Amino acid sequence: MPAPILRPQTSADDAFLFELYSSTREEETAAFGFNAEQSRQFLRSQFELQAIHYQRHYEGASFNIIEVNGEAAGKLYVHRGAGEWRVMDIALLPPYRNRGAGTSLLRSLLADADRAGVPVTIHVEEYNLARRLYERLGFRTKEQQGMYLLLERARRAAPLQEPGITG
């Protein structure tokens, strides 16, 4: 898969973002026994509430669309606070999952956090399959919060430069 790129989210991305959000909640809504219209209404309300929450609680966060080959493939939302960076949300459409795009972006983010000298945190449902990826990248459980775990990847020393090379 070609390397993913990030671009700032715009209002033109709203339909894509709803499709993406819905793709991450299909299993959950199927368990409720909703018909198609009930499921869509439920997902729309949850999608809107999530957007409001992010705007209220993560002032100054970056809201980016992940593109692969010029196509919108997912989103990466990050709040870069003074004491920690929080991955608020990372999601990919099904055809782009488990193909390395998320891993690549998270590794880059972690390297940037190391240079900034801050830990990185993320919330994940306890049984979410993505938890294995986060643990491979060095995240460890910091605390349990209901059905969610707060994972943290401790700050690490930034890689040393090669001798004789200056910035």
Residue, then its C-alpha position, 0 to 999 in steps of 0.5 A: m500500500p502506498a504511504p498514507i498522507l494527512r490533510p486537514q479535515t474540511s466541511a466537505d468531508d462530512a459525508f465521508l466522516f459519517e460513512l467512516y464512523s458508521s463503518t466502525r459501529e456496524e457490529e454494535t448497531a446490529a446487536f441492537g436489532f435496529n432496522a436500517e433507518q433506526s440504525r442510521q438515525f442512531l449512528r447520526s446522533q452518535f456521530e454528531l455527539q462525538a464531534i461536539h465532544y471533540q470540539r469542546h474537550y480538545e481545543g487546538a487539536s488537529f483533525n486530519i483525513i488520511e488519504v491513500n492514493g488521493e482517496a479518503a481512507g480514514k481520519l486521525y485526530v490528535h490533541r498535542g497538549a503540553g504534558e501529553w499527546r492524545v490520539m483522540d481518534i484513528a479510524l480507517l475504512p474497511p478496505y484500508r484496515n490491516r494494511g499498514a497505514g495506521t501503523s505507519l502514521l502512529r509510528s510517525l506520531l510517536a517519533d514526533a512525540d519522542r522529539a517533543g519529550v511527551p507521552v502519547t495516550i489513547h482510549v480503546e475498548e478493552y476487546n477492540l482488536a486495534r489494542r494489539l497494534y497499540e501494544r506492539l507500538g509500546f502502549r501499556t494500560k494506564e487505567q481502566q475507565g468503564m469499558y475503555l482502557l486508557l493506554e499510554r506510550a511513555r515518552r522516550a528519548a529522541p533518537l541520537q543524531e549520527p556523530g558529525i551530523t548537525g541539525 
